[in-house]
Amino acid sequence: MHKENIPGETAHGNMKKSKKGILMAVALLLLLGGAGGYGYVKSTYTVHTVYVEGNVHYTEEEIKAIVMDGWLGDNSLYLAAKYKNKGIKGIPFVDVMDVTILSPDTIKITVYEKALTGYVKYLGAYVYFDKDGYVVESSSVKTLGIPEVTGLSFGHIVLGEALPVENKEVFSSILNLTKLLEKYSLSSEKIYFQKAGEITVYFGEVKVALGSDMATLEDKLMALPELLPALEGKKGTLQMVSYEQNRNQYVFQPE
């Protein structure tokens, strides 16, 4: 039996085809636009120049490798969004890294490291702590510029918790001492705190006995930049517990 075409059905079919064609065209345009946009972003915002500041424990190349790792690791827009004042996990000694776009192909990585006051040796590792005595990091690598603190007694150490010492005020003394050492450009490898509060600071083979009087600590450290050069190459103890008024000097006892 011959079936005649009904005008309404034909028009409806043509309309469906027309809508389908329009949707395909729109999808194609979006695809082309997206590809073009991606190509523009890719070519314009590919990083060619990187500046790094604030890094102490890691080299510039190490920081670049950490930040610019993975997919879109060379795209300045992506990196700026990813590292916008974001805390970093799994990277020892680093608290936050921030990426700033200086130009489409140039970025600046600002490293904010964890503030370390000193370290203690524990079970073969270097355990670093902050100004309040909280354990920041445990590492098998010794970091230059951070003094070893000895004389503290503790039975265990837990990352993220304070060192379990009897006298918590010792951390205030450590912070005060390290700030003064930095103020007078003094670099000490080791600081020894005796139970009675006496402090001994090590500069190579020279030990400086500072005593326990925190009120006179700065005056003593202020004098060290002039005294230490004369003791270079010597081994012994510079007694700065008391000032020898009759000799008008502190006494050095060679070993």
Rosetta blueprint (number, residue, H / E / L):
1 M L
2 H L
3 K L
4 E L
5 N L
6 I L
7 P H
8 G H
9 E H
10 T H
11 A H
12 H H
13 G H
14 N H
15 M H
16 K H
17 K H
18 S H
19 K H
20 K H
21 G H
22 I H
23 L H
24 M H
25 A H
26 V H
27 A H
28 L H
29 L H
30 L H
31 L H
32 L H
33 G H
34 G H
35 A H
36 G H
37 G H
38 Y H
39 G H
40 Y H
41 V H
42 K H
43 S H
44 T H
45 Y L
46 T E
47 V L
48 H L
49 T E
50 V E
51 Y E
52 V E
53 E E
54 G L
55 N L
56 V L
57 H L
58 Y L
59 T L
60 E H
61 E H
62 E H
63 I H
64 K H
65 A H
66 I H
67 V H
68 M L
69 D L
70 G L
71 W L
72 L L
73 G L
74 D L
75 N E
76 S H
77 L H
78 Y H
79 L H
80 A H
81 A H
82 K H
83 Y L
84 K L
85 N L
86 K E
87 G E
88 I L
89 K L
90 G L
91 I L
92 P L
93 F L
94 V E
95 D E
96 V E
97 M E
98 D E
99 V E
100 T E
101 I E
102 L E
103 S E
104 P L
105 D L
106 T E
107 I E
108 K E
109 I E
110 T E
111 V E
112 Y E
113 E E
114 K L
115 A L
116 L L
117 T L
118 G E
119 Y E
120 V E
121 K E
122 Y E
123 L L
124 G L
125 A E
126 Y E
127 V E
128 Y E
129 F E
130 D L
131 K L
132 D L
133 G L
134 Y E
135 V E
136 V E
137 E E
138 S E
139 S E
140 S L
141 V L
142 K L
143 T L
144 L L
145 G L
146 I L
147 P L
148 E E
149 V E
150 T E
151 G L
152 L L
153 S L
154 F L
155 G L
156 H L
157 I L
158 V L
159 L L
160 G L
161 E L
162 A E
163 L L
164 P L
165 V L
166 E L
167 N L
168 K L
169 E L
170 V H
171 F H
172 S H
173 S H
174 I H
175 L H
176 N H
177 L H
178 T H
179 K H
180 L H
181 L H
182 E H
183 K H
184 Y L
185 S L
186 L L
187 S L
188 S L
189 E L
190 K E
191 I E
192 Y E
193 F E
194 Q L
195 K L
196 A L
197 G L
198 E L
199 I E
200 T E
201 V E
202 Y E
203 F E
204 G L
205 E L
206 V E
207 K E
208 V E
209 A E
210 L E
211 G E
212 S L
213 D L
214 M H
215 A H
216 T H
217 L H
218 E H
219 D H
220 K H
221 L H
222 M H
223 A H
224 L H
225 P H
226 E H
227 L H
228 L H
229 P H
230 A H
231 L H
232 E L
233 G L
234 K L
235 K L
236 G E
237 T E
238 L E
239 Q E
240 M E
241 V E
242 S E
243 Y E
244 E E
245 Q L
246 N L
247 R L
248 N L
249 Q E
250 Y E
251 V E
252 F E
253 Q E
254 P E
255 E L
